[in-house]
């Protein structure tokens, strides 16, 4: 029997991705915190089943843009967003949009692992419960197991599901947060510096997980690590002083960027 090599599978997946399909489209997106403007007319399209890395120096607007994709900026007083962002065909800033429903479709994993002070099981079952995704206990058990499997955590925690999530190691906590995000069957997962609080071994596990997740989800990740962006993403967008400098295939961005600022940042000349 002819088994496809890993590189052949990769190539087939990338070829499929070359038939470009956009999951989220940002058009002329600007963000204001009171009088201060943090983002300037950003136009960025997020490809489906692709990992898009947002890079740039601290304070450049990359996390601000990430938060516009599931309206997390709504929680910040005096924050105003202009422009248009669509998820498939839905304008996510339309007044008719249910923000709770939006955040189920566009999940978020934060910089610091933030499991609820509940059991591992309850951490994962919380979202499906409030969204009514399980008809009974057997359904919920299945969702919890599948989510922990997807997050690469099931074998490590299957015998301690009713122990506290905060008792896990940092890397396990972050994977629990990823399991919590995927439990509500999102379409997009946003990750804001998901490995910055983790050691190298835990980081490698999360990166491997990101690689696996892109088969089923569209992922946007903010990272300060150029090596991480190069390892996990297929597309990279460079931000500087609230502007989108350029966006392209990750390989091109790291070997032959169009803008000198990208070159200088990647080479460590500022940031």
Phi and psi in degrees as a GROMACS rama.xvg file:
@    title "Ramachandran Plot"
@    xaxis  label "Phi"
@    yaxis  label "Psi"
@TYPE xy
-88.2061  105.562  UNK-2
-87.915  134.369  UNK-3
-72.1664  134.71  UNK-4
-69.3671  162.14  UNK-5
-59.5428  -39.9583  UNK-6
-67.063  -33.7704  UNK-7
-67.4021  -39.2801  UNK-8
-63.6209  -45.3576  UNK-9
-56.4684  -47.0942  UNK-10
-62.362  -42.5527  UNK-11
-62.9679  -41.4443  UNK-12
-65.8507  -43.8286  UNK-13
-66.6608  -33.7865  UNK-14
-65.479  -40.6569  UNK-15
-61.244  -39.5748  UNK-16
-68.9631  -21.4516  UNK-17
-69.3094  -20.4112  UNK-18
-80.1867  87.5233  UNK-19
-65.2389  128.685  UNK-20
-130.942  126.65  UNK-21
-95.3884  130.129  UNK-22
-89.1533  -41.8115  UNK-23
-131.991  140.889  UNK-24
-127.852  122.126  UNK-25
-106.238  126.137  UNK-26
-125.963  120.658  UNK-27
50.82  47.1406  UNK-28
-82.6323  120.831  UNK-29
-123.661  146.752  UNK-30
-129.13  133.871  UNK-31
-121.708  133.768  UNK-32
-106.885  97.3856  UNK-33
63.148  -121.891  UNK-34
-85.1675  -18.9372  UNK-35
-81.2882  130.282  UNK-36
-96.2858  122.966  UNK-37
-101.847  -25.1386  UNK-38
-133.925  141.38  UNK-39
-119.769  101.518  UNK-40
44.7947  56.6846  UNK-41
-80.4887  128.306  UNK-42
-115.129  108.902  UNK-43
-144.904  123.74  UNK-44
-103.971  131.656  UNK-45
-101.121  120.501  UNK-46
-78.6259  144.521  UNK-47
-67.9308  144.451  UNK-48
50.2107  41.2386  UNK-49
-134.853  147.266  UNK-50
-95.0897  118.873  UNK-51
-107.475  122.231  UNK-52
-97.0702  134.214  UNK-53
-104.626  119.597  UNK-54
-122.044  168.523  UNK-55
142.836  163.59  UNK-56
-65.8156  164.318  UNK-57
-55.8391  139.594  UNK-58
76.8354  14.2078  UNK-59
-86.4724  -11.32  UNK-60
109.989  -0.670958  UNK-61
-67.9369  -42.9299  UNK-62
-70.2955  -34.1953  UNK-63
-61.454  -44.4524  UNK-64
-64.4034  -43.1735  UNK-65
-54.7678  -43.208  UNK-66
-70.3842  -19.1887  UNK-67
-71.7013  -20.697  UNK-68
-75.9783  -16.033  UNK-69
-135.728  23.5263  UNK-70
61.7426  31.8385  UNK-71
-66.3089  -23.5556  UNK-72
-66.3167  -17.8279  UNK-73
-59.3206  -25.5408  UNK-74
-81.0669  -5.83245  UNK-75
-100.695  124.831  UNK-76
-62.4577  142.507  UNK-77
66.0589  14.5873  UNK-78
-91.8614  134.353  UNK-79
-132.24  133.923  UNK-80
-116.707  131.328  UNK-81
-120.959  167.621  UNK-82
97.3627  -162.781  UNK-83
-139.662  135.952  UNK-84
-129.117  125.629  UNK-85
-113.595  144.257  UNK-86
-113.045  111.528  UNK-87
55.3303  -115.641  UNK-88
-105.657  1.73864  UNK-89
-88.6801  127.893  UNK-90
-76.3006  109.965  UNK-91
-71.599  -13.8699  UNK-92
-98.3872  6.93662  UNK-93
-62.5363  141.219  UNK-94
-63.5985  -21.5253  UNK-95
-80.0333  -13.588  UNK-96
-71.343  130.797  UNK-97
-82.4608  114.113  UNK-98
-66.0487  -34.6436  UNK-99
-62.9015  -43.1236  UNK-100
-65.1784  -41.0881  UNK-101
-58.9493  -43.4324  UNK-102
-74.1349  -14.8736  UNK-103
-77.1268  -36.5319  UNK-104
-75.5515  -31.888  UNK-105
-122.472  91.7163  UNK-106
-80.252  166.43  UNK-107
-138.366  137.444  UNK-108
-120.144  125.472  UNK-109
-92.568  173.452  UNK-110
-61.1107  -48.0496  UNK-111
-100.983  129.003  UNK-112
-54.1536  130.357  UNK-113
-131.469  60.0759  UNK-114
-63.5145  150.374  UNK-115
-67.7642  152.947  UNK-116
-76.3874  58.1239  UNK-117
-134.501  -179.896  UNK-118
-68.3792  163.6  UNK-119
-56.35  -45.751  UNK-120
-58.7974  -47.4586  UNK-121
-68.2069  -31.5089  UNK-122
-58.1403  -44.6458  UNK-123
-79.8161  -34.9263  UNK-124
-80.7969  -14.0995  UNK-125
-56.768  -52.6537  UNK-126
-62.2503  -52.7962  UNK-127
-56.3356  -33.109  UNK-128
-67.2998  -48.3287  UNK-129
-71.226  -21.84  UNK-130
-95.2842  1.99112  UNK-131
64.3967  40.0582  UNK-132
-88.8849  -10.723  UNK-133
-120.431  132.861  UNK-134
-79.4583  -30.9787  UNK-135
-155.225  -178.368  UNK-136
-61.6385  -39.2686  UNK-137
-62.9076  -41.1765  UNK-138
-59.2706  -47.041  UNK-139
-65.176  -41.3464  UNK-140
-57.1433  -40.1927  UNK-141
-66.8809  -43.1911  UNK-142
-62.5882  -44.16  UNK-143
-62.5531  -46.7095  UNK-144
-63.3501  -46.5295  UNK-145
-61.5834  -39.0792  UNK-146
-68.7654  -41.6782  UNK-147
-68.5866  -34.2695  UNK-148
-61.7521  -48.3095  UNK-149
-59.44  -33.8823  UNK-150
-87.5962  6.66556  UNK-151
65.1495  30.5392  UNK-152
-119.991  -13.8615  UNK-153
-55.5727  -49.8589  UNK-154
-63.9704  -26.8431  UNK-155
-80.5828  -25.0045  UNK-156
-122.966  -0.015262  UNK-157
-60.3832  -24.8064  UNK-158
-95.6404  4.87885  UNK-159
-137.314  35.4926  UNK-160
-61.026  -25.0512  UNK-161
-100.858  12.32  UNK-162
-89.5602  161.672  UNK-163
-66.84  139.176  UNK-164
-66.4299  -26.3666  UNK-165
-76.0782  -8.79383  UNK-166
-83.7624  -5.64821  UNK-167
-77.6848  162.682  UNK-168
-67.5537  165.796  UNK-169
-55.9983  -45.372  UNK-170
-65.3673  -39.7215  UNK-171
-66.8182  -39.1491  UNK-172
-59.7068  -41.3625  UNK-173
-67.013  -38.8752  UNK-174
-68.862  -31.1665  UNK-175
-63.8184  -40.5642  UNK-176
-64.5581  -34.8781  UNK-177
-68.7802  -40.9  UNK-178
-60.589  -40.8123  UNK-179
-62.6635  -39.0192  UNK-180
-68.1536  -41.6736  UNK-181
-79.2078  -14.9526  UNK-182
-62.1307  -25.2332  UNK-183
-96.8075  17.0939  UNK-184
52.8872  60.1025  UNK-185
-71.8075  166.761  UNK-186
-100.059  -29.8533  UNK-187
-129.265  140.866  UNK-188
-121.784  123.844  UNK-189
-98.4727  136.203  UNK-190
-129.915  119.036  UNK-191
-103.623  98.7915  UNK-192
50.7551  54.4855  UNK-193
-67.7072  -13.4792  UNK-194
-113.893  2.82022  UNK-195
-66.9729  -22.6959  UNK-196
-98.9522  8.09346  UNK-197
-108.23  155.154  UNK-198
-78.2394  168.627  UNK-199
-58.3884  -35.8392  UNK-200
-69.7774  -44.9006  UNK-201
-64.2388  -38.1768  UNK-202
-60.5776  -44.8289  UNK-203
-60.5844  -38.5283  UNK-204
-66.2437  -42.9167  UNK-205
-66.4128  -39.7219  UNK-206
-63.6659  -40.7671  UNK-207
-62.4525  -39.9832  UNK-208
-63.8901  -43.7272  UNK-209
-58.0327  -42.7748  UNK-210
-58.7916  -42.7421  UNK-211
-71.9117  -37.9685  UNK-212
-66.707  -25.5229  UNK-213
-67.0989  -14.0824  UNK-214
-65.7021  -28.4432  UNK-215
-116.04  -14.8646  UNK-216
-134.204  157.348  UNK-217
-94.6157  129.88  UNK-218
-123.692  133.835  UNK-219
-121.894  124.447  UNK-220
-124.841  131.277  UNK-221
-93.5987  129.687  UNK-222
-145.724  144.139  UNK-223
-88.9509  -13.7816  UNK-224
-90.3362  114.196  UNK-225
-62.8835  -38.1123  UNK-226
-63.0792  -40.6681  UNK-227
-65.5111  -44.9521  UNK-228
-57.6688  -42.8167  UNK-229
-66.2835  -35.3569  UNK-230
-76.2274  -41.53  UNK-231
-100.613  -18.8226  UNK-232
-105.693  156.624  UNK-233
-103.141  -25.7081  UNK-234
-126.669  146.692  UNK-235
-133.874  138.288  UNK-236
-121.069  131.032  UNK-237
-104.444  125.385  UNK-238
-110.095  148.372  UNK-239
-154.163  123.269  UNK-240
51.7726  41.5543  UNK-241
83.3203  0.277078  UNK-242
-110.53  146.71  UNK-243
-82.2927  113.968  UNK-244
-75.8746  -50.8029  UNK-245
-166.211  162.054  UNK-246
-144.317  134.551  UNK-247
-164.138  -177.898  UNK-248
-57.5603  139.454  UNK-249
-56.6904  -44.0644  UNK-250
-56.2146  -44.5991  UNK-251
-67.2254  -42.9683  UNK-252
-59.1574  -35.8048  UNK-253
-90.1852  -12.8638  UNK-254
-113.248  -32.6456  UNK-255
-151.181  63.9671  UNK-256
-66.2118  156.202  UNK-257
-81.1252  -25.067  UNK-258
-112.857  135.736  UNK-259
-60.498  -32.9816  UNK-260
-63.4624  -36.7544  UNK-261
-64.5525  -46.6005  UNK-262
-56.839  -47.3441  UNK-263
-64.5646  -40.0757  UNK-264
-66.95  -45.3832  UNK-265
-63.7141  -34.6744  UNK-266
-80.6054  -1.99926  UNK-267
80.2619  21.3907  UNK-268
-79.2297  -18.0367  UNK-269
-154.855  169.043  UNK-270
